[in-house]
């Protein structure tokens, strides 16, 4: 594995000391850094994280931010539509 995309849940657990999975997230993050695995973060995660905390608390110096534009949103919506129709 040479790269990973982390989500909002991972970021919350990484930065919330009293979360039951905090240490688990820290261990994974440390592993990613030690193994020189590129860590990516979607701009959507930044938006979601900002609801409850300052986005500047995110480990921005260690991640690459992936922008999310109109076409990404359209594709994501189409994929989600396929998933919900498949679950029916």
C-alpha positions as a Markdown table, in Angstrom:
| # | Residue | x | y | z |
|---|---|---|---|---|
| 1 | Unk | 0.0 | 0.0 | 0.0 |
| 2 | Unk | 1.5 | 3.3 | -1.0 |
| 3 | Unk | -1.4 | 5.7 | -0.1 |
| 4 | Unk | -4.5 | 5.9 | 2.0 |
| 5 | Unk | -7.6 | 8.1 | 2.1 |
| 6 | Unk | -8.8 | 8.9 | 5.7 |
| 7 | Unk | -12.3 | 9.8 | 6.4 |
| 8 | Unk | -14.1 | 12.1 | 9.0 |
| 9 | Unk | -14.6 | 9.3 | 11.5 |
| 10 | Unk | -10.8 | 8.5 | 11.5 |
| 11 | Unk | -10.0 | 12.2 | 12.0 |
| 12 | Unk | -12.4 | 12.4 | 14.9 |
| 13 | Unk | -11.0 | 9.4 | 16.6 |
| 14 | Unk | -7.4 | 10.5 | 16.0 |
| 15 | Unk | -8.0 | 13.9 | 17.6 |
| 16 | Unk | -10.6 | 13.1 | 20.3 |
| 17 | Unk | -8.6 | 11.8 | 23.3 |
| 18 | Unk | -11.6 | 10.2 | 25.1 |
| 19 | Unk | -12.8 | 8.3 | 22.1 |
| 20 | Unk | -12.6 | 4.5 | 22.7 |
| 21 | Unk | -10.8 | 4.1 | 19.4 |
| 22 | Unk | -8.4 | 7.0 | 19.9 |
| 23 | Unk | -5.3 | 4.9 | 20.5 |
| 24 | Unk | -6.2 | 2.6 | 17.6 |
| 25 | Unk | -6.3 | 5.6 | 15.2 |
| 26 | Unk | -3.1 | 7.0 | 16.6 |
| 27 | Unk | -1.4 | 3.7 | 16.1 |
| 28 | Unk | -2.6 | 3.5 | 12.5 |
| 29 | Unk | -1.6 | 7.1 | 11.8 |
| 30 | Unk | 1.9 | 6.5 | 13.2 |
| 31 | Unk | 2.2 | 3.4 | 11.0 |
| 32 | Unk | 1.2 | 5.4 | 7.9 |
| 33 | Unk | 3.9 | 7.9 | 8.7 |
| 34 | Unk | 6.6 | 5.3 | 9.5 |
| 35 | Unk | 5.9 | 3.4 | 6.3 |
| 36 | Unk | 5.9 | 6.6 | 4.3 |
| 37 | Unk | 2.4 | 5.9 | 3.1 |
| 38 | Unk | 0.9 | 9.0 | 1.5 |
| 39 | Unk | -2.2 | 10.2 | 3.5 |
| 40 | Unk | -5.0 | 11.8 | 1.6 |
| 41 | Unk | -7.9 | 13.8 | 3.0 |
| 42 | Unk | -10.9 | 15.0 | 1.0 |
| 43 | Unk | -12.1 | 18.6 | 1.3 |
| 44 | Unk | -15.4 | 17.1 | 2.3 |
| 45 | Unk | -13.8 | 15.7 | 5.4 |
| 46 | Unk | -12.5 | 19.1 | 6.2 |
| 47 | Unk | -16.1 | 20.5 | 5.9 |
| 48 | Unk | -17.6 | 17.7 | 8.0 |
| 49 | Unk | -14.9 | 18.0 | 10.7 |
| 50 | Unk | -15.4 | 21.8 | 10.9 |
| 51 | Unk | -18.9 | 21.3 | 12.2 |
| 52 | Unk | -17.6 | 20.4 | 15.6 |
| 53 | Unk | -14.0 | 21.5 | 15.7 |
| 54 | Unk | -11.5 | 23.9 | 14.1 |
| 55 | Unk | -10.2 | 22.3 | 10.9 |
| 56 | Unk | -6.7 | 23.7 | 11.7 |
| 57 | Unk | -6.6 | 21.0 | 14.4 |
| 58 | Unk | -6.4 | 18.3 | 11.6 |
| 59 | Unk | -2.9 | 16.9 | 10.9 |
| 60 | Unk | -2.6 | 19.1 | 7.9 |
| 61 | Unk | 1.2 | 19.0 | 7.7 |
| 62 | Unk | 1.0 | 15.2 | 7.1 |
| 63 | Unk | -1.8 | 15.0 | 4.6 |
| 64 | Unk | -2.6 | 15.9 | 1.0 |
| 65 | Unk | -6.0 | 17.5 | 0.5 |
| 66 | Unk | -8.1 | 16.2 | -2.4 |
| 67 | Unk | -10.5 | 18.8 | -3.8 |
| 68 | Unk | -14.1 | 17.7 | -4.4 |
| 69 | Unk | -15.8 | 19.4 | -7.4 |
| 70 | Unk | -19.1 | 19.2 | -9.3 |
| 71 | Unk | -18.1 | 16.1 | -11.3 |
| 72 | Unk | -16.9 | 14.3 | -8.1 |
| 73 | Unk | -20.3 | 15.1 | -6.5 |
| 74 | Unk | -22.2 | 13.9 | -9.5 |
| 75 | Unk | -20.2 | 10.6 | -9.6 |
| 76 | Unk | -20.5 | 10.1 | -5.9 |
| 77 | Unk | -24.3 | 10.6 | -6.2 |
| 78 | Unk | -24.5 | 8.1 | -9.0 |
| 79 | Unk | -22.5 | 5.5 | -7.1 |
| 80 | Unk | -24.7 | 6.0 | -4.0 |
| 81 | Unk | -27.8 | 5.6 | -6.1 |
| 82 | Unk | -26.5 | 2.3 | -7.4 |
| 83 | Unk | -25.8 | 1.1 | -3.8 |
| 84 | Unk | -29.2 | 2.0 | -2.4 |
| 85 | Unk | -31.0 | 0.4 | -5.4 |
| 86 | Unk | -28.9 | -2.7 | -5.0 |
| 87 | Unk | -29.7 | -2.9 | -1.3 |
| 88 | Unk | -33.5 | -2.9 | -2.1 |
